[in-house]
Structure formats: C-alpha cells, structure tokens
Amino acid sequence: MVRNIYKKVFYLISFHFFEMKKQHHYRKMMLLVVFLPQSLMFEIF
C-alpha cells in the first residue's frame, strides 16, 4: 500500500515536470503541495 502511494507521488512529480512547461502548471503544483502532506501523514498513521 505504501508502494502504491510512492508510485502515485513519483508519477505526479514526473508528470508535473512536463506540465511546468505549460500554462496551467500553477494549479497542478498547488495540487502537489496539497497531496504530498496528506500521503505522508497517511503513511505515518
């Protein structure tokens, strides 16, 4: 289950590196900032 979380996070990060070159990168980066802490907290608990 933790591996799935890491895969999702890794996929998001790699995906956002490509998205950064586009115009709508701000919203996706905010999504990353919101999503990462939640996954980390989920892993702790």
Secondary structure as the mmCIF struct_conf table of DSSP 4:
data_model
#
loop_
_struct_conf.conf_type_id
_struct_conf.id
_struct_conf.beg_label_comp_id
_struct_conf.beg_label_asym_id
_struct_conf.beg_label_seq_id
_struct_conf.end_label_comp_id
_struct_conf.end_label_asym_id
_struct_conf.end_label_seq_id
HELX_RH_AL_P HELX_RH_AL_P1 VAL A 2 GLU A 19
TURN_TY1_P TURN_TY1_P1 MET A 20 LYS A 21
BEND BEND1 LYS A 22 LYS A 22
TURN_TY1_P TURN_TY1_P2 GLN A 23 HIS A 24
HELX_RH_AL_P HELX_RH_AL_P2 HIS A 25 ILE A 44
#
